[in-house]
């Protein structure tokens, strides 16, 4: 199934002592780039979590935000630095003596002074955090991939509709092509008649000239290649594998064939068909840029 490269997912997992929350988002990138934000104390988990992402995502920039904290039942212990508190009291007493004004130490003064009172939380154990992080990340990735799949379905439908228009324009080009040589022959005969140069239609020189022009304007090979590209494009759209790069390359090949037809055409109607085809193709290419 075709997937886009944009999406979002959220997952969480909990134990008796820990809660893990994970958010995953992805945007367009030519390659796969994974950025993980995780508490520094758990940085050892980054490598295995990155591998988990790469198992499910092959293209795009993936941002992973992981938070792990203790649940409400775990109370941190309070640490009091008595020496700093005494030093603060002594400093206030000295200042009061110097300025001749009484100064009293209150609770707000204690709380505003760094490190006198601190909450001492034990480091989260890696072996307890790891299964929670993997579980929450797995749930978030499932949501992300489902969102990418739904958007991919929309991209696929839009591309199929535009591909049908390209096929119709290709058919119109093929139907119009023979008239180019006929028009060239009629114009040549008209110019010869205006110059009072009567030449038979069986004249070898005339036939050779028309034959050279017909060969020069022949687009049968381009039409054949276009049909092959269209079939391959449909095949890629229905493929279960990531096909973004393949589709992008195929769009370049299709564009090349239409450019060649345009350069050979020498016909206003054909040129208009080519312009319309390239316009639709550009819209497809814009969509394909978001395909994984």
N, C-alpha and C positions, 0 to 999 in steps of 0.2 A: 504494500500500500504506500502511496505517496504521502510524504509528510513535509510540512513547512519547517522553517528554522526558528519560528517565533512561538513562544508559549510560556506558561507559568504553572507552577505546582507547589503545593504545600503539604507537609507531612509532620506528624508528631508521634512520639513514642515515650512511654514512661515506665518506671519501675517504682519500687517502694520508696526509693530515696532520690531518684533523679527524674528530670523532665527534659526531653530533647525536642526542639522545634527546628524545622528545616524549611527554607524557601528556596525554590529554584526558578530561575528565569533564563530565557535564551533569546538571542537575536542573531541576525545574519552575520556570517563569516565564511570566507572561502574554505578555511580549514576548521578543525575542531579545537577550540580553546576553552579550557576549564579554569575558572577562578573560584577558589574556595576561601571563604571567610570563616575562621574557626578560632575559639579561644587559644591563646598561645600555649597554655598548659596541655592542650590536647593536639598540638601540631603533628604529633606522630600519626594521627589518624588521617592526615591529609592525603597521603599517597594511596592507601587502600580505597578511600572514598572517591578519589579521582578515577581510579580504575573502574569502580562501579559505574560512574557516569559514562566513561568511554565505552563500556559494554553496551550501553543503550542509545548513545548519541554519537553519530559519526561526523556531524558537521554543524557549525554555528558556535557562537560564544555563549558559554553556559556559566551563569553566576550562581554560586551556591552559598547561602548564608546559614550557618549552623550555630545555635545557641544551646548550651546545656547548663542547667541550674538545678539546685536542690529543690525538692518539693517543700510545701509549707510545713511539713511535720519536723523538718530538721532545723534546729535553732542554732545560729552561730554563737560562739562564746565571745564575751566582752573582755578585752584586755585593757588594763589601766596602767599607764606609766606614772607611778607615784613620784618618781624623782623629778620628772618634768613639771608635775603639778606643784611640787614644793618649790622648784626653781621659779615658777611663775609667781607664786605667792610671795616669795622673797623679793623678787624684782618689783612687785607692786608696793610692798612695804617700804622699800628703799626709795622708790619714786615719791611715795606719799610723804616720807620724811624730808626729801629734798625740796619739795614744793610747798610743804606745810599744809597740805590738804589731805583729809582721810580718803583712802581708796579701798574699796572692798571688792573681793573676788566673788563673782556669782557664777551660776551654771552656764550662762551664755558665753562667758569668757573662757571657760573650760572647753566648751564644744567648738569654739572658733579657733582654738589653738591646735595645730596639727599634731596628731600622734599621741595626745594625752589619753584619749579614749578611742579605741579601734575595735573593729569586729574581726575576729580571727576565724576565717572559714578554712576548713581543711581542703586541700587540693582534691579535685574529683579524680577518682581512680580510673585509669585508662581502660582496664579490662571491664569495668562496669559501664563506662560511657560508650565503648565501641559498638556493642550490639544495638544499643538504642540509636546511635547515629546512623548505622547501616539500615536499620528498619525504617526510621523516619525519612532518610534519603530515598530509599526504595519507593515509599509511598508518594513522595513528592515527584520523583521521576515518572511514576505511572501517570500522575495527573498531567505532568508536562507533556508526555508523549501522546496522551489522549487528545490534548488540546492541539498539538502539532498535527495529529492525524486528521482531526476535524477540519482544520484550516487547509490541510493538504488536499482533502476531498474537494473543497471549494476551488482550489487552484487547478486541480485536475479537470473539473467540469468546465471551468472557464477556458482552459487550454484546449480541450477537445472541441468546444464550440468554435473557437478561433481557427483551429486546425481544419475544421470542416470548411470554413470560409476560404482558407488558403487552397484547399483542394479544388473548390469551385473556381477560384480565380485561375488556378493552374489549368483547369479544363477549358476555361474561356480563352486563355492564352493559346492553348493547343489548337482550338477551333479557329482562332483568328489568324494563326501563323500562315496558312496557305495563301490567304488573300494578299499577303505582303508581296509575294513573287508575282501574282497575277496583276497587282496594281503596278509593279515595276515594269512588267512587260507592256501593259497598256500605255503607260506613260512614255516608254521608249518608242512605241509605234506612233504615238501621237506626235512626239517631237520630230521623228523622221518624216512624217507626213507634212508637218508644218514647214520642214526644210526642203520639201519636194524631193525627198529621197525615198523612192518606192523600193522596199525590200520585202521579199516574200517571207512568210512565216516559217518556211522550210529552209531559209538561208542558214548555212552552217555557222556563219559568223554571229548571227542573231541568237541562234540556239546556244552557242558556246557562251556568249555573254550572259544570257539568262541563266544558264546552268551554273556559271561561276557565282552569280549573285545568289541563286537559290542555295548553293552550298554554304555561302558566307552567312546567310540568314537562317540556316537550319538550326533549330533548337530541340530537335528530337532527343538528343542525348541529355540535355538539361531537364527536359520533361520526365524522361525515364528516371533520372537520378532523384528528381523531386518526389516522384511517387515512392521510390525506395525510402527516401528520408521520412516521408509522411508515415509510411508503414512502421518504420523503426521508432518514430516518435510515439505513435500509439502504443507500441510494444513497451517502451520505457514507461509511459504513463501508467500502465497496468502492472508494472513489475513490483514485486514485494521488496526489492533492494533499493537502497538510496541511489537516486538517479539524477540528482541536481547537476552534477558536472557533465554527465553524458548529454542531458537535455540542452545545456548551455552550448556545448560543442556542436550539437546537431543544429541548433538555431544558426550558428555561424555558417555551417555548410549550406543550409537552406538559403540563407541570405546571399551566399556566394553564387548560387545557381540563378537566383532572381536578378542579381547584378549582371551576370553574363547574358541572360535573356534580354535585359534592358539595353545592353550595349549592342546586341545583334539586331534588335527589333527594327529600328528605323521606321517606326510606325506609331502614330499618335495614340491609337486605340490600345495597342500592346503596351505602350509606355504607361498609359493610365492604369492598366491592369497590374503592371509591375509596381507602380507607386502604391496602389491599394494593398497589394500583397505585402510589401515591405512595411507598411503602416501596421497591419495586423500582426506581422511577425515581431515588430518591435514591442507591441503590447504583450505578446507571449513571452518575449525575453525579459521584460520587466517582472512578470510573474515568476518566471523560472529562477530569477535571482534569489527568491525566497524558498526554494525547494531544497530539502536536505539531500 
